[in-house]
């Protein structure tokens, strides 16, 4: 469901149920409940809010048919679960747009850096001929990096609907590394450090990505576990 449909649904709820609470906190509560039923004090602890504050929200949305209460636990109704999944889908789209914006920002900085470098050469009175070899090398490297950034944004767009948000974060990290350095693999300890990730969590996501033909995992006897872009993903980069 697209963003316009989600906005329409939210506005519909607002219009039909005037005076009720509607905020990002409600979204957070519904997302928590999609994982499993919870007590109100447990939800309050996760969200760092007072229990009575959470309870008031839950009571309101119970009347609207989004949640139910039984044996001390709150849980989502089918209506509430559908709405929570729409929230998650919208959040994933926003996260993806952040990745694209970052890729575009990097591309813009590369262009700006190239222009500034050329300006500095002119200000110092250097002739074009004296630095033609170095300038040619620099421009070629910048052009390659810019091309890789464009490829990464294109691939992320294609992967948007086939991997979840956590898998997108890992894939984006490897693709951004490729765009910057032209290298198609990273070692597991580097990923763990840069993403500040739990080892077991990371390995599970990497295996999921490997099963989808996006990344590969290879154990180097001397250097450790290497994670890289599969031939399928490299082919996607080439086609972009």
KABELWO-V299472 format. One line per field, one symbol per residue. burial: + if it has 24 or more other C-alpha atoms within 12 Angstrom, else -. A space follows every 10 residues. Layout:
burial->???
This chain:
burial->---------+ ---------- -+---+++++ ++++--++++ -+++------ ---++-++-- +----++++- ---++++--+ +-++++++++ +++-++--++ --++-++--+ +--+---+-- ---------- ---------- -+--++++++ +++++++-++ --++++++++ ++++++++++ -+-+++++-- +--------- -++-++-+++ --+++++--- -----+++++ --++-++---
